[in-house]
Amino acid sequence: MNDCCDTICKNNKVKIGHIGALIGRLNFLRSQIKEASLYLSELDKSKIQALKTKSKDEIMIVNRVVIRELKWRI
């Protein structure tokens, strides 16, 4: 999971599918990490917004709020 977070933080452009994969991992760890639900809501908002105009294989620009939250997690 840290690799995925590192990739998103370093390259603020990432495939929408990678965001979906990270959401799935955080959803699985939600019972172990209390703050995971906060990450889920921010990531899900940005993913849904990107999916309105693009497909899951296209690249999206990750929001600064999401990057800040992921950096805190790392």
N, C-alpha and C positions, 0 to 999 in steps of 0.2 A: 504494500500500500504506500509506503514511503517513496518508492521509485515513481509511482504514478503521481504523487503529490509534488515531488521534485521536478518532474517533467512539466507539469502544469505551471509551476512557479517560475521556472527558468524561461520557458517559451510560452508567452501568454496567448499563443495561438495553438490550438489543439483540436483534434477531431472530436466531434460531438459524441461519437461512440465511446471514446476514452472517458469522457465525463460520465456517461451512463455506466461504464464499468466501475468507476470510482464510487458512484452512488450505490451500486450494488454491494460493493465491499463495505462501505460505511453502514448500509442497512443491515448487513450480516453482523457487524460489530456493535450495533446499536445497544445491545444489552450489556456490553462490556465497557463501552466508552460513553459516558453521560452526554458529552458535548456533540456526539455524532449526529444527533437529530438537528442541531443548529447548522452543521455543515450540509446536511441533506437538504434543508429548506433553501439555502442560498444556491447550492449547486443545481437543484431541481428548477428553481426559478430561471436561472441563466440558460439551462439546457432547453427548457420549454420555449423560452423566448427565441433561441436560435433555431429550434425545430419548426417554428412557424414559417420560416422562409427558406430553410435548407433541409437537406436530407442528413441522415446520421453519419454518412461517410465524408461530409464536407467539414471544412475547418471553421472554427468559431474563435472569436477573441474573448478571452476570459476576463470577466469583470474584476476591478481592483479589490472590491470587497471580498470576493471569493479567494483571490490570491492571498490577501491579508489573513483570512481565516485559515487557509491551508498552511501558511508559513508558521502560524502559531501552533498548529498541530504537529509540525515537524519538530 
